[in-house]
Amino acid sequence: MHPHVSLFFHSRMSAPLAFNPLTGCPYQAPSAINTHSLQHLCRHTIVNCVGLKNIHKVEQLPLPPRLKGQVSSLSLVDFFIDGTSLSPQSQDTGLYPATCILTGDHLNIRVIQPGQTPPESENIFARFEEDNHWILVETQIESLRDVLLKSKETNMPVQETIIWKALSSLVSYIKSNDVQPNAHLSTDCIKISGSKYYIEILDGTQNDMPVDATANATYEAPEVLTNEDPDTRALVWSIGCIAYEALALEPAYYDPTGTNPFAAYQNVMAGVIPPMPTNGSTELQDLISKCLVANKDNRITLDDLQTLLSSHL
């Protein structure tokens, strides 16, 4: 067995509380697994050789048909979802961070409810049916917010190449999808998987609450909060807030005390511009200063911002 897989088994013996996404209940994971059975050793050896993403290629191996089926057939017992650290959001979205017991890979398990059609995506590399549900095995995608939180925990700055690419991907998405000025942008709408960037934006009407509940921050422009004829330059303001947070590792407008959730809203309305982060390149600081301008008429346009971002890729 691959060494890191063996370590994974031992580490899980000390924290065996798992979560079943079909029943919605935690359960006590087995404290011991018979890793000495021939079937178990064969399956783990083969899957670790071909890789979980290529498990379908097991069918091409010169193996007995019955063994091929045993090796390549996945089920939920092949994945560990930690029931002690699961976010409530997972049950709302049906997306669960997990670890593959076969390989130790970190990935996402997505549960598709009966009657729903499983989506097609390049992030999905395996799927199987269990209890009338489709279970999708997906590449684990982090949001930019996740990246910033890790950087803050480790006291390490975010690589600026990540920031430039993330902002450029966001602007390209906005222009290609005719995103409305009152759309809610934040560091959570930029998803990162390896070298690929994906955008998920809450679009439509103005938010009932101007403060992002997750970040305890606001990313909306002054004219959005006052409903004073916002245009695409309102999105430029939001992008400036995202760039600021990527450098400072703190939102540009938020309530650090946690006692006054409207403090961020009030600062935006007053046209208060936060002090520029001292770290980061002068080019990125210049971008932020062009975006965070209270008077939208003096703010950089979305087209000019795209040009500026393109010059740094």
Secondary structure, DSSP 8 states (H G I E B T S, - for coil): --HHHHHHHHHHHSS-EEEETTTTEEEE--S---TTSHHHHHHHHHHHHH-GGGGGGGGGSSS-HHHHHHHH---GGGEE-BTTS--HHHHHHTEEEEEETTT--EEEEEEE-TT------TTEEEEEEETTEEEEEEE--EEHHHHHHHHHHHT----HHHHHHHHHHHHHHHHHTT--TT-B--TTSEEEETTEEEE--B-SS--SSSSBTTTTB----HHHHTTS---HHHHHHHHHHHHHHHHHSS-SSB-TTSS-TTHHHHHHHTT------SSS-HHHHHHHHHH--SSGGGS--HHHHHHHHHTT-
